[in-house]
Amino acid sequence: MSKIQTKPRISNWRLPLFLFIFGLVNIAFGTIQLSSIAIGPAADGALNEMTSPQYFITPVPVIFHIVCGIFFNVLAPLQFVPALRKRVPKFHRWSGRLLLIAGLGAAASGMYMNQFFPAFGTGWKYAAVLIFSFGMIASLLLGLRAILNRDVKCHNEWMMRAVMISLGPATQRLLILPIYFATGQMSILMIEIVMWAGFLINIAVGEMILRSHYKPRKALRHAAAE
């Protein structure tokens, strides 16, 4: 029986680097928002472009959401570094547990704010946050179940899906900025469209990464039969 090759086609460093660079967008915007909350609104009551009045009325869930998101985006790329998994397995396991807690915290707090903060737009934003936050929680829990069952491949797949959903806001911001700088404004409808587009683009990219990173299960079974 020939040895089954499961070596990723993507270089070992490219995937973590891609996730880290994309995550920096979320980390940068989150840091700015935390600074804005710490400083508070201006004396004249003016707000910057990345805060809303609710941030100062109910800051705790906002801060919790941002801090969990920053931790998640810092730790996520490290989970996909093969050298760390092989050479420092304890770090991989413990950072993975912290990643799970941070991811669940970010998604749950996002759903809380979506439910109890003032409504925005026509309801498409509400639906997007609800659906994709639930999707992230489900992906994290399915990834946990897979690794408890020692199904590493399935674990990696679900964790990749969770990470790509978490990077949805980064894609949304990269889509919004050119439009905002070109027009000087963003309609509510455009914001809702961009929110859905960011999540859907990331999910599609994540599936493309998974298809290129691992051989399909059918191909592996066929190779084993030979």
C-alpha positions in Angstrom: 0.0 0.0 0.0 1.4 3.4 -1.0 1.7 6.0 1.7 -1.1 8.6 1.5 0.3 12.1 1.1 -1.7 14.8 3.0 0.9 17.6 2.7 -0.7 20.9 2.1 -0.2 22.5 -1.3 0.0 25.9 0.3 3.3 26.8 1.9 3.4 26.4 5.6 3.8 30.1 6.3 1.5 31.6 3.7 -1.8 30.7 5.3 -1.0 31.9 8.8 0.5 35.1 7.4 -2.6 35.7 5.3 -4.8 35.2 8.4 -2.5 37.5 10.5 -2.4 40.3 8.0 -6.2 40.2 7.5 -6.7 40.0 11.3 -4.6 43.1 11.7 -7.5 45.1 10.1 -9.8 43.9 12.9 -7.2 44.5 15.6 -6.4 48.0 14.4 -10.1 49.1 14.2 -10.9 47.4 17.5 -8.0 49.3 19.2 -9.2 52.6 17.8 -12.7 51.9 19.1 -11.4 51.0 22.5 -9.4 54.2 22.6 -12.5 56.2 21.6 -14.5 54.6 24.4 -11.8 55.3 26.9 -11.5 59.0 25.9 -15.3 59.4 25.7 -17.3 61.7 23.4 -16.0 65.2 22.6 -17.1 68.2 24.7 -19.5 69.2 21.9 -20.9 65.7 21.9 -19.4 64.8 18.5 -18.5 61.2 17.7 -15.9 59.9 15.4 -16.8 57.6 12.4 -16.2 54.4 14.3 -18.3 54.9 17.4 -22.0 55.3 18.1 -23.8 56.8 21.1 -24.7 53.3 22.4 -20.9 52.6 22.9 -20.9 55.1 25.7 -24.3 54.2 27.1 -23.6 50.5 27.3 -19.8 50.1 27.0 -19.3 46.7 28.7 -20.6 44.4 26.0 -18.8 46.5 23.4 -15.5 46.3 25.2 -15.9 42.6 25.9 -16.7 42.0 22.2 -13.7 43.9 21.0 -11.2 42.4 23.5 -12.4 38.9 22.6 -12.2 39.7 18.9 -8.6 41.0 19.3 -7.5 37.9 21.2 -9.2 35.6 18.6 -7.5 37.4 15.7 -4.1 37.2 17.4 -4.3 33.5 18.3 -6.1 32.2 15.2 -3.1 32.4 12.8 -0.9 30.5 15.3 -3.2 27.5 15.2 -2.4 27.0 11.5 1.4 27.0 11.9 2.4 23.3 11.5 5.8 23.8 13.2 4.0 24.9 16.4 1.6 22.0 16.3 4.5 19.5 16.0 7.2 21.1 18.1 5.1 22.8 20.8 1.9 20.7 21.0 1.1 22.0 24.5 1.1 25.6 23.3 -1.2 24.6 20.4 -3.6 22.9 22.8 -3.7 25.7 25.4 -3.8 28.5 22.9 -6.6 26.6 21.1 -8.6 26.6 24.3 -8.2 30.3 24.7 -9.1 30.7 21.1 -12.3 28.8 21.6 -13.3 30.9 24.6 -12.4 34.2 22.8 -14.3 33.1 19.7 -17.4 32.1 21.6 -17.2 35.3 23.6 -16.9 37.5 20.5 -19.8 35.8 18.7 -22.1 35.7 21.8 -21.5 39.4 22.7 -22.1 40.3 19.0 -25.4 38.5 19.1 -26.3 40.2 22.4 -25.6 43.7 21.0 -27.5 42.8 17.9 -30.5 41.9 19.9 -30.6 44.6 22.6 -28.9 47.6 21.0 -31.0 50.1 18.9 -32.1 48.6 15.6 -30.2 49.6 12.5 -31.4 49.8 8.9 -34.0 47.5 7.3 -33.2 44.3 9.2 -30.6 42.9 6.8 -27.8 43.9 9.2 -29.7 42.2 12.1 -30.1 39.0 10.1 -26.4 39.0 9.0 -25.1 39.4 12.5 -27.5 36.7 13.8 -26.8 34.2 11.1 -23.1 34.5 10.9 -22.5 34.8 14.7 -24.5 31.5 15.0 -22.4 30.1 12.2 -19.2 31.0 14.0 -20.4 29.4 17.3 -21.5 26.3 15.5 -18.2 26.0 13.6 -16.2 26.4 16.9 -18.3 23.7 18.6 -18.1 21.3 15.7 -14.4 21.9 15.6 -14.2 21.1 19.3 -16.2 17.9 18.8 -14.0 16.8 15.9 -10.7 17.2 17.8 -12.2 15.3 20.8 -13.0 12.5 18.4 -9.4 12.8 17.1 -10.6 13.9 13.6 -7.8 16.4 12.9 -8.8 17.1 9.3 -12.4 17.8 10.3 -11.2 20.0 13.2 -9.0 22.1 10.9 -11.9 22.5 8.4 -14.3 23.8 11.0 -11.8 26.0 12.7 -10.9 27.6 9.3 -14.6 28.3 8.8 -14.9 30.0 12.2 -11.8 32.1 11.5 -13.0 33.2 8.1 -16.4 34.3 9.6 -14.5 36.2 12.3 -12.6 38.1 9.6 -15.9 39.2 8.0 -15.7 42.7 9.6 -12.2 43.1 8.1 -13.4 42.4 4.6 -16.4 44.7 5.2 -14.1 47.6 6.2 -11.9 47.0 3.2 -14.9 47.2 1.0 -16.4 50.3 2.8 -13.3 52.5 2.9 -12.9 53.0 -0.9 -16.6 53.7 -1.3 -16.6 56.1 1.6 -13.5 58.0 0.5 -14.9 58.2 -3.1 -18.4 59.4 -2.1 -18.0 60.9 1.3 -21.0 59.0 2.6 -22.5 55.5 3.0 -26.2 54.8 2.8 -27.8 52.4 5.2 -28.6 50.0 2.3 -25.0 50.1 1.1 -23.8 49.2 4.6 -26.1 46.3 4.8 -25.0 45.0 1.4 -21.4 45.3 2.3 -22.0 43.5 5.6 -23.5 40.5 3.7 -20.8 40.7 1.0 -18.0 40.6 3.5 -19.2 37.5 5.2 -20.1 35.7 2.0 -16.8 36.5 0.3 -14.9 35.2 3.3 -16.8 32.0 3.5 -16.2 31.4 -0.2 -12.4 32.1 0.2 -12.3 29.8 3.2 -13.8 26.9 1.2 -11.3 27.6 -1.6 -8.5 27.4 0.9 -9.8 24.2 2.3 -10.0 22.6 -1.1 -6.5 23.6 -2.0 -5.1 22.8 1.4 -6.3 19.2 1.7 -7.1 16.3 -0.6 -10.8 15.4 -0.6 -11.8 12.5 1.5 -12.9 10.5 -1.6 -9.4 11.0 -3.1 -7.8 9.7 0.1 -10.0 6.6 0.2 -9.2 5.9 -3.5 -5.5 6.2 -2.8 -5.8 3.9 0.2 -7.6 1.3 -1.9 -4.7 1.3 -4.4 
